Amino acid sequence: MRPPFRFPEDLITLQRAWQQAYAELAQAPAEAAMTTLRHRLIALPGTLCTHPHWTTPAARWSSSP
């Protein structure tokens, strides 16, 4: 039996930041200037997808049941 897998904390923090920015943008009034949040929503997924974790062999097993 494999030990439980934990994603790196910085990767978890990036995911939470992305979700937070998305939630803030969704809650903002339509007339609000939300350029900063939109820029974060563009940048964060790229940072998540290029995180060094995804290049490790352990990443292959992180989504397995």
Secondary structure by P-SEA (a helix, b strand, c coil): ccccccccaaaaaaaaaaaaaaaaaaacccccccaaaaaaaacaaaaaaaccccccccccccccc
